[in-house]
Amino acid sequence: MSGLIDGLPDAVALRCLARVPYYLHPKLELVSHSWRAALRSPELFKARLEVGSSEDLLCVCAYDPENLWQLYDPIRDLWITLPVLPSKIRHLANFGVVSAAGKLFVLGGGSDAVDPLTGDQDGSFASEEVWSYDPVIRLWAPRASMPVPRAMFACCVLDGKIVVAGGFTSCRKSISQAEIYDPEKDVWVSIPALHYTHNSACAGVVIDGKVHVLHKGLSTVQVLESVRFGWTVKDYGWLHGPMAVVQGVLYVMSHGLIFKQDREAKKMVGSASDFRNRIGFAMVGLRDEIYVIGGVIGPDRWNWDINPMSDVEVLMVGSERPTWRQVASMTRCRGTILGCTQLRI
């Protein structure tokens, strides 16, 4: 980088570029080779942190089209399309997705494609592959594979490292093994296994700096506070349903309502009756809001058509009287949401 802006030292010019929203970076790269180098440099994203211009974006992948991710910018209400995930697995699904070290990670999963002649699932049920997307250079890259193939497993970030636990192997057998991944060193290490498995998908959320693993149909929660001491089993009696963590608080959608879920109590904060007929949507927290994204409507007793959706509804739970509003629909993705997380850029 040299001579980025005439009359300004490069260090100052870099901080000027750091204030430009992420969605404009591809256009700014056309200005000159030096601007392109600056916009794709780690130094620029360090400068964004220093000047307070980092952006929190949503990352979303839906069934249609296959292996395509989009980013949502909530400030400007627009969608950004990423390059197609270069996995050889068609319609990758049942994977884990998180952001760590400034990158988007997609872990494991298997094919959700169906053979049109036989109706059989195409390809493997679970895999060990790991991909990361670097928003600095805007490219996907393979990372160190998981020690065990997994699908439908818990996947969370704890102290900057990725924890995976439970789920199913390629032979569709539930497992209790758990591992932790260091995104800086690209290394996997085994950690204490879960106390039990269950013949259902599990999910993971981080609350109060602890990983909580939940199995559908069970009232107990397995909690990991530190790798050194392993897991403990708690019976919080939490509601089951779509979940989102907003500013460290867990919210659950159940029976057409949104509840704020504490360890031993719950409080209703809003209606979700409009989503009773929608399946396969994502519910995720961003800033002080809950986003409900995509999904499928139908069929029902009156209408046998299936309607894949790209709609996005938002509930601000931080307000005294939370109300829903609709924001920009996904521009490329629609239907069942396969993965959703947030990424700070």
C-alpha positions, 0 to 999 in steps of 0.5 A: 500500500502506497499513496492511497489518498494524495496528501495523506499518510497511508495510516490515515488514508487506511482509517478513512477507507475503514469507515466505508461500509463493507457492501461498497468494498467491491466497488472501491477495489476498482479505483486502483491496485493500491486500494484493492490491496488495502481493502483486502488487507488484514490491516484494514479490518484492524483499522475498522475495529480501532475506529469503531466501524465494524459491522454485524451481519447475518449469514444465511444459507437456504435449500434453494439454491444449493450451497449458496450463502448471503449476508444481510446488512441490517443498517442498510437493509440489503443482502450481499451474495457470497461465492458458492461454497465449493463443497463436492457435497450437493445440497449440504445440510445438517451442518454446523455454522459459526463465526470465529476469528473474523471468518464464517465456518461451515462444519460437517453435515451431509447431502440433503439432495434426493434422487428423483428416480429412487427418492433416496438421499444422494451422497453421505449423511455426515461428513468431516469437512470444514470450510471457512469464508474469509470476508477480507479476501472474499474466498472459501478455503478448506480447513482441518477436518473434524476428527469424526464425521458429524451431522445434526450436532451442537456447534458453538464458539467458546472463548474464540474456539469452536466446540462441536458435540453430539449429533450423528455419524455417517452410519446415522448412529448418535455419538457423545464425542466432543472436540474443540477447534482452534481457528488460529492454529487450524487444529482439533483437540478432543475434550470430555464427551457428553454424559449421554446421547439421544436419538434426536438432533441436538443444538447448542447455545452459549449463555453466560460464557457456557455451552449448553447442549439441548436434545429435542424431547429431553428436559435436561441440558448438558453444560460446559463451563470449561474444557478442563472440568467437562460437562454437567447435567442440569434440568432447567425444564426449558421450552422446546422450539426455535431458539435465539440468543439476544445479548446473552439472553435466550428466547424460545418460540413455542405455541405461537408465542415468544418467551424470554427463557431464564434458567428456571422461569419464562416470560412471554414477550410477544406473539408469533402466531403468524409463523404457526403455518411456517416450517423450516425457518431460521430464528436468530438474534442480532443486536437487540432483535430476533430475526425470523428468516425464510422457511416454507408454508404449506401444505395444509388441509385447504392448500396442497401447494408448497410455498418457499419463502424469502421473507424476513421478519424482525422483533425488537425484544429490547423495546417495552412493547415489542412489535414485528416489522418486515425488512428486505427479503433475501434476494437469492435464497429461499425456502428451508434455512439450512444454516444461519449465524452472525458475523462481525466484519 
